[in-house]
Amino acid sequence: MAVHVLDPPSRERGASPRAGAVLRPLTRCQIDDRLEELGDVYARSWDAGEAARARFLRRLADAVRRPGFALMLAGNTDPTGLAYGFPVRVDGGPGEGLGAYLPPGLFQLAAAGRLFAIPEIVVPPEACRRYQGRDWNLARRLQMQLLHDNDAALGVTLVRRGDIRMLETLRSWGWRCVPAGPGAHLPVLRRALILHP
C-alpha cells in the first residue's frame, strides 16, 4: 500500500488562498465567445507555442460537442485556469475507447451517468508544484466543482503510461490509479485514474 505524505505547510505570508480565484461555469455560447482567451490560458499555463495552443483548441472544440459537456473557469479579472469534462458513455462495450481502460465495476456508474471524464485541467505551474494536497489548490477546486456541479460519483481521466510527471501531479491532486479494464491490450498506452468528490 502506498502512503501519500503531504509536505508540512509553509510559513509564507500573503493573501489567503481562500480569497483566490472565483470559479464559474461557462455555457457553450460563452465558450465560443471566449475561445481565443481560453487558448491564451492554456498557452500561459503550459508555456506552449502556437501549435500546442491550436491542438488544445481543437481538443476543446471536440469535447464541447459531447452531451453533458461542462467547463469551469477560474479567475477574477483575468482567467487563470480551467477544467472541462463530460459524462462517460461507454459505447461499444468494455473493450473499446475509454472502456478499454476501465475496470468492469465502473460500467454501472457510467450507465447511470455518474462517471464524469475530466480530460484536461489547465492551471498555472505553481498549482502543479505548490500546496498540491490542500483543498484550496486551484486544480483541486476546479476538478471538485466540476464533479459536484455534474452530480458525479467519480471522476475519471487518462494519462499516458510514460508520463510520470503528470501521473505524480494528478495523484497529488487526489487522483488514484485503477487496474486496466478487460479490453486493455498489452502494451497498455494509458492508465486510468479516478477521483472521489
C-alpha positions, 0 to 999 in steps of 0.5 A: 500500500502506498502512503501519500505524505503531504509536505508540512505547510509553509510559513509564507505570508500573503493573501489567503488562498481562500480569497483566490480565484472565483470559479464559474461555469461557462455555457457553450455560447460563452465558450465560443465567445471566449475561445481565443482567451481560453487558448491564451490560458492554456498557452500561459499555463503550459508555456506552449507555442502556437501549435500546442495552443491550436491542438488544445483548441481543437481538443476543446472544440471536440469535447464541447460537442459531447452531451453533458459537456461542462467547463469551469473557469477560474479567475477574477479579472483575468482567467487563470485556469480551467477544467472541462469534462463530460459524462462517460458513455461507454459505447461499444462495450468494455473493450473499446475507447475509454472502456478499454481502460476501465475496470468492469465495476465502473460500467454501472456508474457510467450507465447511470451517468455518474462517471464524469471524464475530466480530460484536461485541467489547465492551471498555472505551474505553481498549482502543479508544484505548490500546496498540491494536497490542500483543498484550496489548490486551484486544480483541486477546486476546479476538478471538485466543482466540476464533479459536484456541479455534474452530480458525479460519483467519480471522476475519471481521466487518462494519462499516458503510461510514460508520463510520470510527471503528470501521473505524480501531479494528478495523484497529488491532486487526489487522483488514484490509479485503477487496474486496466479494464478487460479490453486493455491490450498489452502494451497498455498506452494509458492508465486510468485514474479516478477521483472521489468528490 
